[in-house]
């Protein structure tokens, strides 16, 4: 039987994309299946940030096949999620939204999961290839009880995985994610589980599968409409949205703006980017814009930004209005930027921490511009506001927040942790408009509950276009005033001027070679206890040098687990598998540098970082080399 085809959208060239064959049964049990599936399970990572593993044969195959063992795991995950939803009040036949990024193995995983969900009485709505924020925006529309998104985010192309969420548009919070993982482990620990999973897949009615596939174009269209509307809501921020959008459009008419994008074959090739930016008067120029045209490393940092940087430089030579460019990851929930650097006379990439700092300036200025953040005549904030970040985010954010007189709260790495902490703070009366993972440049703008490169790009666009008009100050002038830099403001500013106004910090890149380690010790609490002994010894040996050379006179340890932060840590091992951060202070008691460590929950790496105030790179270099040596020595004990 011929495959059902999904019509291409967005004006990109290329053939229609196949969905699947409803008559085909993708999973059958055999005597060796259980053992093979258990081996695959032992190599997977299951966390609140996503369930991930290598799904492609040989690790990096560009083909779409997956093994029977991987099919069994996908089916089991769908069955467990269906049971999780059906236990919620009034959800005997829950509607489940499903979608995927552009990895070759995505369709095979989706096919198994669709059949398993149908066999459990779920009503399945399939959006095919969709950016993660698009799926999550559609999940908020009230049509579904929950969603399954198939992606491994920024991991290599042969990897894949799953994210689960409910109708609030965010991934499951930490406690709920842990409960789902526990249920999945319980299911896959039972004798004969692969046979039951295969039977469930076989039970799916081919007519029901055909209906899911034939309905996919309509679901995709709904998702695009929901995402377009929600992006406009996020950018505008409520009651003042129309007024703010009008100011953006006026700014673009006064100073035309064009953008470049290297889609790198990601899910954003089939999303709203071109249409949304066009609605503001911004032209978008693209490369690698066919779905699955993945031509370089997926993580949008470092060398992955170079094709877009070169493309923007070429475009700017033809049209000076071409000033911004962005590169999303495969699922399109994160993107880092390049820009035309007027000061340097060339296009350059923004570092992840630098980008997040710009977004924080923009979104905090947004609160001031709209009147949601007000001040008394002494400059003290009258409204409780906060920024929520992950634990390796640079202290540059603390300086920016201090200028706006708002608080900074940190959680452990992980989108679910950051979003969960922001929700708790809102319950306590805080306004939390901007949150995210600064170490990776991943920004989340309320009311969204997911990272989104379109929101990131729009924050920069607002900084550039919402300028001072009459007595009303624009975003950049508000920042200059509040950060005691009023004398540096001039009306013809460019992005280079805004970047120059940021507090100066040097931070280790999250994906730089210096930041990545392999450790043998599987007990990270024990590793950190060993590390503490070595750190305390070497602190005594180095403290005079650190004081003389860098002005460091003291330190404090902090642990980050889930949404919780524990300062003044006396036993480093109490951080367990969470983040451990050591903050260094000067004589005035001001934190001026930090080092950090944590084993990744989604990759087989152990990450470290150093962060130092100022433009001198020597302190950051000294700290990261010290951190690498300390962790290495602790791991060797």
C-alpha positions as CSV (number, residue, x, y, z in Angstrom):
1,X,0.0,0.0,0.0
2,X,1.3,3.5,-0.9
3,X,2.2,5.8,1.9
4,X,0.1,8.8,2.9
5,X,1.9,12.0,2.1
6,X,1.9,15.2,4.1
7,X,1.9,18.4,1.8
8,X,4.8,20.7,2.3
9,X,4.2,24.2,3.8
10,X,6.0,27.5,4.0
11,X,7.0,27.8,0.4
12,X,10.1,25.6,0.6
13,X,11.1,23.5,-2.3
14,X,11.1,19.7,-2.3
15,X,8.7,16.8,-2.4
16,X,5.9,16.1,-0.1
17,X,6.9,14.1,3.0
18,X,5.6,10.5,3.7
19,X,3.7,9.8,6.9
20,X,3.4,6.0,7.0
21,X,1.4,3.0,6.0
22,X,-1.7,2.2,8.3
23,X,-1.7,-1.4,7.2
24,X,1.9,-2.0,8.4
25,X,2.4,-3.4,11.9
26,X,5.7,-2.0,13.1
27,X,6.3,-4.3,16.1
28,X,6.1,-8.1,16.6
29,X,7.3,-10.0,19.6
30,X,10.1,-12.6,19.3
31,X,12.1,-14.6,21.9
32,X,15.0,-12.3,21.9
33,X,13.1,-9.0,22.0
34,X,12.9,-8.6,25.7
35,X,16.7,-9.0,26.2
36,X,17.5,-6.6,23.4
37,X,15.0,-4.1,24.8
38,X,16.5,-4.3,28.3
39,X,20.0,-3.6,26.9
40,X,18.7,-0.5,25.1
41,X,16.9,0.6,28.2
42,X,20.1,0.4,30.2
43,X,21.7,2.9,27.8
44,X,18.9,5.4,27.8
45,X,18.7,8.5,30.0
46,X,15.3,9.2,31.6
47,X,14.9,12.7,33.1
48,X,12.4,15.5,33.5
49,X,14.2,17.2,30.6
50,X,13.4,14.3,28.3
51,X,13.9,10.6,27.7
52,X,16.8,10.1,25.3
53,X,18.9,7.4,23.7
54,X,20.5,6.4,20.4
55,X,17.7,5.2,18.1
56,X,19.4,5.1,14.7
57,X,21.1,1.9,13.7
58,X,24.9,2.3,14.1
59,X,24.3,5.5,16.0
60,X,24.3,8.2,13.3
61,X,22.4,6.6,10.4
62,X,20.4,9.0,8.2
63,X,17.8,6.3,7.6
64,X,14.5,6.2,9.4
65,X,14.5,2.7,10.7
66,X,14.6,1.8,14.4
67,X,15.1,-1.6,15.9
68,X,12.3,-3.8,17.3
69,X,13.8,-3.1,20.8
70,X,13.4,0.6,20.3
71,X,9.9,0.1,19.0
72,X,9.0,-1.9,22.1
73,X,10.3,0.9,24.3
74,X,8.3,3.6,22.3
75,X,5.2,1.5,22.7
76,X,5.7,1.0,26.4
77,X,6.2,4.7,26.9
78,X,2.9,5.4,25.0
79,X,1.0,2.8,27.1
80,X,2.3,4.2,30.4
81,X,1.5,7.8,29.3
82,X,-2.0,6.8,28.3
83,X,-2.5,5.2,31.7
84,X,-1.2,8.3,33.4
85,X,-3.7,10.5,31.5
86,X,-6.6,8.1,32.1
87,X,-6.1,8.3,35.8
88,X,-6.8,12.0,35.7
89,X,-10.4,13.1,36.4
90,X,-12.8,12.9,33.4
91,X,-10.2,11.5,31.0
92,X,-11.5,8.0,30.1
93,X,-10.6,8.6,26.4
94,X,-8.0,11.4,26.5
95,X,-7.0,13.3,23.4
96,X,-3.2,13.2,23.0
97,X,-1.4,15.6,20.7
98,X,1.7,14.1,19.1
99,X,4.5,15.6,16.9
100,X,8.1,15.3,16.2
101,X,11.2,17.1,15.0
102,X,13.0,16.3,11.7
103,X,15.3,13.5,12.9
104,X,15.0,10.5,10.5
105,X,13.9,8.1,13.2
106,X,11.0,10.3,14.4
107,X,8.3,8.9,12.1
108,X,9.0,5.3,13.1
109,X,8.8,6.2,16.8
110,X,5.6,8.2,16.2
111,X,4.0,5.3,14.2
112,X,4.5,2.9,17.1
113,X,3.3,5.4,19.7
114,X,0.2,6.4,17.7
115,X,-0.9,2.8,17.5
116,X,-0.2,2.1,21.2
117,X,-2.2,5.2,22.2
118,X,-5.1,4.2,20.0
119,X,-5.2,0.7,21.4
120,X,-5.7,2.2,24.9
121,X,-8.7,4.3,23.8
122,X,-6.9,7.6,23.3
123,X,-7.9,10.0,20.7
124,X,-4.7,10.9,18.8
125,X,-4.1,14.1,17.0
126,X,-0.9,14.1,15.0
127,X,0.8,17.4,13.9
128,X,3.7,15.5,12.1
129,X,6.8,17.8,12.0
130,X,6.3,20.7,14.3
131,X,8.6,22.9,16.4
132,X,8.4,22.1,20.1
133,X,7.0,25.5,21.0
134,X,4.4,25.0,18.3
135,X,3.2,21.7,19.7
136,X,3.1,23.2,23.2
137,X,1.2,26.3,22.1
138,X,-1.4,24.1,20.5
139,X,-1.6,21.9,23.6
140,X,-2.8,25.1,25.5
141,X,-5.8,25.5,23.1
142,X,-8.0,23.1,25.1
143,X,-8.2,20.5,22.4
144,X,-6.0,17.9,24.1
145,X,-5.4,16.4,27.6
146,X,-1.6,16.1,27.0
147,X,1.1,15.8,24.4
148,X,4.0,13.6,23.4
149,X,6.8,15.3,21.5
150,X,9.5,13.1,19.8
151,X,12.9,14.8,19.9
152,X,16.3,14.7,21.4
153,X,16.7,18.5,21.3
154,X,20.3,19.4,20.6
155,X,21.7,15.9,20.7
156,X,23.3,14.4,17.6
157,X,21.1,13.3,14.7
158,X,21.1,9.6,15.5
159,X,19.7,10.2,19.0
160,X,16.0,10.6,19.7
161,X,13.7,10.8,22.7
162,X,10.4,11.9,24.2
163,X,8.9,14.8,26.1
164,X,5.6,14.6,27.8
165,X,3.3,17.4,28.9
166,X,-0.3,18.4,29.7
167,X,-2.6,21.0,28.5
168,X,-0.8,23.9,30.2
169,X,1.8,23.8,27.3
170,X,4.8,22.9,29.4
171,X,6.7,19.7,30.0
172,X,5.7,17.7,33.0
173,X,7.0,19.3,36.2
174,X,9.7,17.4,38.1
175,X,7.5,15.4,40.5
176,X,5.1,14.4,37.8
177,X,7.9,13.5,35.4
178,X,9.5,11.4,38.1
179,X,6.2,9.6,38.7
180,X,5.9,8.8,34.9
181,X,9.5,7.5,34.8
182,X,8.8,5.3,37.8
183,X,5.6,3.9,36.1
184,X,7.6,3.2,32.9
185,X,10.4,1.5,34.8
186,X,7.8,-0.6,36.6
187,X,6.1,-1.6,33.3
188,X,9.4,-2.6,31.7
189,X,10.5,-4.6,34.7
190,X,7.6,-7.0,34.4
191,X,8.0,-10.4,32.7
192,X,6.6,-10.4,29.2
193,X,6.3,-6.7,28.8
194,X,7.6,-6.6,25.3
195,X,4.9,-9.1,24.2
196,X,2.2,-7.0,25.8
197,X,3.6,-3.9,24.1
198,X,3.7,-5.7,20.7
199,X,0.1,-6.9,21.3
200,X,-1.1,-3.4,22.0
201,X,0.5,-2.0,18.8
202,X,-1.2,-4.9,16.8
203,X,-4.6,-4.1,18.3
204,X,-4.7,-0.6,16.7
205,X,-7.4,-0.5,14.1
206,X,-5.9,0.4,10.7
207,X,-8.9,2.6,9.9
208,X,-8.2,4.6,13.1
209,X,-4.5,4.9,12.2
210,X,-5.5,6.1,8.7
211,X,-7.8,8.7,10.2
212,X,-4.9,10.0,12.4
213,X,-2.7,10.3,9.4
214,X,-5.2,11.8,7.0
215,X,-6.1,14.3,9.7
216,X,-2.5,15.4,10.2
217,X,-2.6,18.4,7.8
218,X,-5.6,19.8,9.6
219,X,-4.0,19.4,13.0
220,X,-0.8,20.9,11.7
221,X,-2.7,23.9,10.4
222,X,-4.4,24.3,13.8
223,X,-1.0,24.1,15.5
224,X,0.4,26.9,13.3
225,X,-2.6,29.1,14.0
226,X,-2.3,28.5,17.7
227,X,1.4,29.2,17.7
228,X,1.1,32.4,15.7
229,X,-1.6,33.7,18.0
230,X,0.4,32.7,21.1
231,X,3.6,34.2,19.9
232,X,1.9,37.5,19.4
233,X,0.5,37.2,23.0
234,X,3.9,36.4,24.5
235,X,5.6,39.2,22.6
236,X,3.0,41.8,23.5
237,X,2.5,40.7,27.1
238,X,-1.2,41.1,27.8
239,X,-3.3,44.3,27.7
240,X,-0.6,46.4,26.2
241,X,0.1,44.0,23.4
242,X,-1.4,45.9,20.5
243,X,0.3,49.2,21.7
244,X,3.6,47.4,21.8
245,X,3.2,45.7,18.5
246,X,2.4,49.1,16.9
247,X,5.6,50.6,18.4
248,X,7.6,47.7,17.0
249,X,6.1,48.2,13.5
250,X,6.7,52.0,13.7
251,X,10.3,51.3,14.7
252,X,10.8,48.9,11.8
253,X,9.3,51.4,9.3
254,X,11.6,54.1,10.5
255,X,14.7,51.8,10.5
256,X,14.1,48.8,8.2
257,X,15.2,45.4,9.6
258,X,15.9,42.1,7.8
259,X,16.9,38.8,9.3
260,X,18.8,35.7,8.3
261,X,18.2,32.1,9.5
262,X,20.1,28.9,9.1
263,X,17.2,26.4,9.7
264,X,19.7,23.4,9.4
265,X,16.7,21.3,8.3
266,X,15.0,21.7,11.7
267,X,11.3,21.6,12.6
268,X,11.2,25.3,12.2
269,X,11.4,24.8,8.4
270,X,7.7,24.0,8.7
271,X,6.7,26.6,11.4
272,X,5.6,30.2,11.6
273,X,8.9,32.0,11.4
274,X,8.6,33.6,7.9
275,X,4.9,34.5,8.2
276,X,5.2,36.0,11.7
277,X,8.3,38.1,11.0
278,X,6.6,39.3,7.7
279,X,3.6,40.5,9.8
280,X,6.0,42.9,11.6
281,X,7.6,44.1,8.3
282,X,10.7,42.0,8.7
283,X,12.0,40.0,5.7
284,X,13.5,36.6,6.4
285,X,16.3,35.1,4.3
286,X,17.0,31.4,4.8
287,X,19.5,28.6,4.1
288,X,19.2,24.9,4.7
289,X,15.5,25.4,4.8
290,X,14.2,22.0,3.6
291,X,13.0,19.7,6.4
292,X,15.6,17.1,7.4
293,X,18.3,19.1,5.5
294,X,20.6,18.8,8.6
295,X,24.0,19.8,7.3
296,X,26.0,20.5,10.5
297,X,26.1,19.9,14.2
298,X,22.6,20.4,15.8
299,X,23.6,22.3,18.9
300,X,23.3,26.0,18.0
301,X,26.6,27.2,19.5
302,X,30.2,27.8,18.4
303,X,31.0,26.4,14.9
304,X,27.3,25.7,14.3
305,X,26.7,29.5,14.0
306,X,29.3,30.1,11.4
307,X,27.2,29.3,8.3
308,X,24.6,31.8,9.5
309,X,27.2,34.4,10.4
310,X,28.7,34.2,6.9
311,X,25.3,34.3,5.3
312,X,24.4,37.4,7.3
313,X,27.6,39.1,6.4
314,X,26.8,38.5,2.7
315,X,23.3,39.8,3.1
316,X,24.4,42.9,5.0
317,X,26.8,43.7,2.1
318,X,23.7,43.7,-0.2
319,X,21.3,45.4,2.2
320,X,22.5,47.2,5.4
321,X,19.1,46.4,7.0
322,X,20.1,42.8,7.4
323,X,21.3,43.0,11.0
324,X,20.2,39.8,12.8
325,X,20.4,36.0,12.2
326,X,19.5,32.9,14.2
327,X,20.1,29.2,14.2
328,X,17.6,26.8,15.9
329,X,18.2,23.3,17.2
330,X,16.4,20.4,15.6
331,X,13.2,20.7,17.6
332,X,13.2,24.5,17.3
333,X,12.8,25.3,21.0
334,X,16.2,27.0,21.2
335,X,18.2,29.3,19.0
336,X,21.3,31.4,19.3
337,X,21.9,34.5,17.4
338,X,24.4,36.3,15.1
339,X,24.3,40.0,14.4
340,X,26.0,42.7,12.4
341,X,28.5,44.3,14.7
342,X,28.7,47.9,13.7
343,X,31.7,48.5,16.0
344,X,33.7,45.7,14.5
345,X,32.5,46.1,10.9
346,X,31.6,42.4,10.6
347,X,29.0,39.9,11.5
348,X,29.7,37.9,14.7
349,X,28.0,35.3,16.9
350,X,26.5,36.2,20.3
351,X,27.7,34.0,23.1
352,X,24.9,32.1,24.9
353,X,25.3,34.0,28.2
354,X,25.6,37.3,26.3
355,X,22.4,36.6,24.4
356,X,20.5,35.7,27.6
357,X,21.6,38.9,29.2
358,X,20.3,41.0,26.3
359,X,16.9,39.2,26.5
360,X,16.8,39.9,30.2
361,X,17.4,43.6,29.6
362,X,14.7,43.7,27.0
363,X,12.0,41.8,28.9
364,X,12.7,43.7,32.2
365,X,12.5,47.0,30.2
366,X,9.3,45.6,28.8
367,X,7.8,45.5,32.3
368,X,8.9,49.1,32.9
369,X,7.6,50.3,29.6
370,X,4.2,48.7,30.1
371,X,3.9,50.0,33.7
372,X,3.9,46.5,35.2
373,X,7.2,47.4,37.1
374,X,7.0,50.7,38.8
375,X,9.4,52.7,41.1
376,X,9.1,55.2,43.9
377,X,11.0,58.5,43.8
378,X,14.1,56.9,45.2
379,X,14.3,54.2,42.5
380,X,13.0,51.4,44.6
381,X,10.7,48.9,42.9
382,X,7.1,49.1,44.0
383,X,6.3,45.7,42.4
384,X,7.7,42.3,43.3
385,X,9.4,40.9,40.2
386,X,12.0,38.2,39.6
387,X,14.2,36.5,37.0
388,X,14.5,32.7,37.2
389,X,17.6,31.1,35.8
390,X,19.5,27.8,35.9
391,X,22.4,27.4,38.3
392,X,25.3,27.9,35.7
393,X,23.8,31.2,34.4
394,X,26.4,34.0,34.7
395,X,26.2,36.4,37.6
396,X,25.9,39.1,34.9
397,X,22.1,38.4,35.3
398,X,22.4,39.4,39.0
399,X,23.9,42.7,38.0
400,X,21.2,43.4,35.4
401,X,18.4,42.4,37.9
402,X,19.9,44.7,40.5
403,X,19.7,47.6,38.1
404,X,16.0,47.0,37.8
405,X,15.6,46.2,41.5
406,X,14.3,42.7,40.9
407,X,15.3,39.4,42.5
408,X,17.2,36.5,40.9
409,X,16.3,32.9,41.8
410,X,18.2,29.8,40.6
411,X,17.2,26.2,40.0
412,X,19.0,23.1,38.9
413,X,19.6,22.8,35.1
414,X,16.5,21.6,33.2
415,X,13.6,23.4,31.6
416,X,11.1,21.7,33.9
417,X,13.0,23.0,37.0
418,X,13.2,26.6,35.8
419,X,9.5,26.6,34.8
420,X,8.5,25.0,38.0
421,X,10.4,27.5,40.1
422,X,8.8,30.4,38.2
423,X,5.4,29.0,38.9
424,X,6.1,28.8,42.6
425,X,7.3,32.4,42.7
426,X,4.2,33.6,40.8
427,X,2.1,31.9,43.5
428,X,4.1,34.0,46.0
429,X,3.1,37.2,44.2
430,X,6.2,37.7,42.0
431,X,6.0,38.9,38.4
432,X,8.2,36.5,36.5
433,X,8.2,37.5,32.8
434,X,11.7,36.2,31.8
435,X,13.2,32.9,32.8
436,X,15.5,30.4,31.2
437,X,18.8,28.6,31.0
438,X,21.3,31.3,30.4
439,X,24.2,28.9,30.1
440,X,22.7,27.7,26.8
441,X,21.0,30.9,25.7
442,X,17.6,29.3,26.2
443,X,15.0,31.9,27.0
444,X,11.4,31.4,28.2
445,X,9.1,34.4,28.1
446,X,5.9,34.1,30.2
447,X,3.2,33.0,29.6
448,X,5.1,30.5,27.5
449,X,6.5,27.6,29.4
450,X,9.1,26.5,26.8
451,X,12.2,27.9,25.3
452,X,11.5,29.6,22.0
453,X,14.0,31.2,19.5
454,X,11.2,33.3,18.1
455,X,10.6,34.9,21.6
456,X,14.4,35.3,21.9
457,X,14.6,37.1,18.5
458,X,11.6,39.2,19.4
459,X,13.2,40.4,22.6
460,X,16.2,41.7,20.6
461,X,13.9,43.2,18.0
462,X,12.0,45.1,20.8
463,X,15.3,46.4,22.1
464,X,16.2,47.8,18.6
465,X,12.8,49.0,17.6
466,X,10.9,50.3,20.6
467,X,12.7,53.6,20.8
468,X,12.1,56.8,22.7
469,X,9.1,58.8,21.4
470,X,8.3,62.1,22.9
471,X,8.4,61.9,26.7
472,X,8.1,58.1,26.6
473,X,11.5,56.3,26.9
474,X,12.3,53.3,24.8
475,X,13.7,50.0,26.0
476,X,17.3,50.9,25.7
477,X,17.0,54.3,27.2
478,X,15.2,52.8,30.2
479,X,18.0,50.4,30.7
480,X,20.7,53.1,30.4
481,X,18.8,55.2,33.0
482,X,18.3,52.4,35.5
483,X,21.9,51.1,35.2
484,X,23.4,54.5,35.8
485,X,24.6,54.8,32.2
486,X,22.3,57.7,31.1
487,X,25.2,59.6,29.6
488,X,26.0,56.8,27.2
489,X,22.6,56.8,25.5
490,X,22.1,58.3,22.1
491,X,19.1,58.0,19.8
492,X,21.0,56.4,16.9
493,X,22.1,53.4,18.9
494,X,22.7,50.0,17.3
495,X,22.9,46.5,18.9
496,X,26.7,47.0,19.4
497,X,25.9,49.9,21.7
498,X,23.5,47.8,23.7
499,X,26.0,45.0,24.1
500,X,28.7,47.4,25.2
501,X,26.3,48.6,28.0
502,X,26.0,45.1,29.5
503,X,27.9,44.2,32.7
504,X,31.2,42.7,31.7
505,X,31.6,39.0,32.5
506,X,33.7,36.1,31.0
507,X,32.0,32.7,31.2
508,X,33.0,29.3,29.9
509,X,30.8,28.2,27.0
510,X,28.6,25.2,27.9
511,X,29.7,23.3,24.8
512,X,33.3,24.3,24.7
513,X,35.9,21.5,25.2
514,X,37.0,23.0,28.5
515,X,33.4,22.6,29.9
516,X,33.1,18.9,29.1
517,X,34.5,16.0,31.2
518,X,34.1,12.2,31.4
519,X,34.0,10.9,35.0
520,X,34.1,7.3,36.1
521,X,32.6,7.7,39.5
522,X,28.8,7.0,39.1
523,X,28.0,8.3,42.6
524,X,28.1,12.1,42.1
525,X,27.5,12.8,45.8
526,X,30.6,10.8,46.6
527,X,32.5,12.6,43.9
528,X,31.6,15.9,45.3
529,X,32.6,14.8,48.8
530,X,36.0,13.9,47.5
531,X,36.1,17.2,45.6
532,X,35.4,19.1,48.8
533,X,38.5,17.6,50.6
534,X,40.7,18.6,47.7
535,X,39.1,22.1,47.3
536,X,39.5,22.9,51.0
537,X,43.2,21.9,50.9
538,X,43.9,23.8,47.8
539,X,42.0,26.9,48.9
540,X,44.4,27.2,51.8
541,X,47.3,26.9,49.5
542,X,45.9,29.4,46.9
543,X,43.9,31.9,48.9
544,X,46.7,34.5,49.2
545,X,47.4,34.3,45.5
546,X,43.7,34.7,44.7
547,X,43.4,37.7,46.9
548,X,46.5,39.4,45.5
549,X,45.8,38.7,41.9
550,X,42.0,38.8,41.7
551,X,40.7,40.3,45.0
552,X,39.0,37.0,46.0
553,X,38.9,36.7,49.8
554,X,36.2,34.2,50.5
555,X,33.7,31.6,49.1
556,X,30.4,30.0,49.6
557,X,29.1,26.7,48.3
558,X,25.5,26.2,47.0
559,X,23.6,23.1,45.9
560,X,20.8,23.1,43.3
561,X,18.4,20.2,43.1
562,X,15.1,20.5,41.2
563,X,13.6,23.9,42.0
564,X,15.6,24.2,45.3
565,X,18.7,26.1,46.1
566,X,20.7,25.5,49.3
567,X,23.2,28.2,50.1
568,X,26.0,27.9,52.7
569,X,26.5,24.3,52.0
570,X,28.8,22.5,54.5
571,X,28.9,19.2,52.8
572,X,29.3,19.3,49.0
573,X,28.1,15.8,48.5
574,X,24.6,16.9,49.7
575,X,24.2,18.2,46.1
576,X,24.0,14.6,44.9
577,X,23.5,14.5,41.2
578,X,22.4,18.2,41.2
579,X,24.4,21.3,40.6
580,X,27.2,22.4,42.9
581,X,28.3,26.0,42.6
582,X,31.1,27.8,44.5
583,X,30.7,31.6,44.6
584,X,33.9,33.7,45.3
585,X,33.6,37.1,47.1
586,X,35.7,40.2,47.3
587,X,36.4,42.2,50.5
588,X,33.1,44.1,50.0
589,X,31.2,40.8,50.2
590,X,30.2,41.0,46.5
591,X,30.2,37.8,44.4
592,X,32.7,38.3,41.6
593,X,33.3,34.8,40.3
594,X,32.1,31.2,40.5
595,X,32.8,27.7,39.5
596,X,30.1,25.1,38.9
597,X,29.7,21.4,38.2
598,X,26.9,18.9,37.3
599,X,26.6,15.6,35.4
600,X,24.2,16.0,32.4
601,X,20.8,14.3,32.8
602,X,20.4,14.1,29.0
603,X,24.0,13.3,27.7
604,X,26.8,11.1,28.9
605,X,29.0,14.1,30.0
606,X,30.0,15.9,33.2
607,X,29.8,19.7,32.8
608,X,31.8,22.3,34.5
609,X,31.9,26.1,34.2
610,X,33.7,29.2,35.4
611,X,32.2,32.7,35.5
612,X,34.2,35.9,36.3
613,X,33.4,39.6,36.4
614,X,35.3,41.9,34.1
615,X,36.8,41.8,30.7
616,X,40.1,40.1,31.7
617,X,39.9,36.5,30.6
618,X,42.7,35.3,32.9
619,X,40.5,34.7,36.0
620,X,38.0,32.6,34.0
621,X,40.9,30.7,32.5
622,X,42.5,30.2,35.8
623,X,39.3,29.0,37.5
624,X,38.2,26.6,34.7
625,X,41.7,25.0,34.6
626,X,41.6,24.7,38.4
627,X,38.1,23.2,38.3
628,X,39.1,20.6,35.7
629,X,42.0,19.5,37.7
630,X,40.0,19.3,41.0
631,X,37.2,17.2,39.4
632,X,39.8,15.0,37.7
633,X,41.6,14.4,40.9
634,X,38.4,13.7,42.8
635,X,37.4,11.2,40.1
636,X,40.7,9.4,40.3
637,X,40.4,8.6,44.1
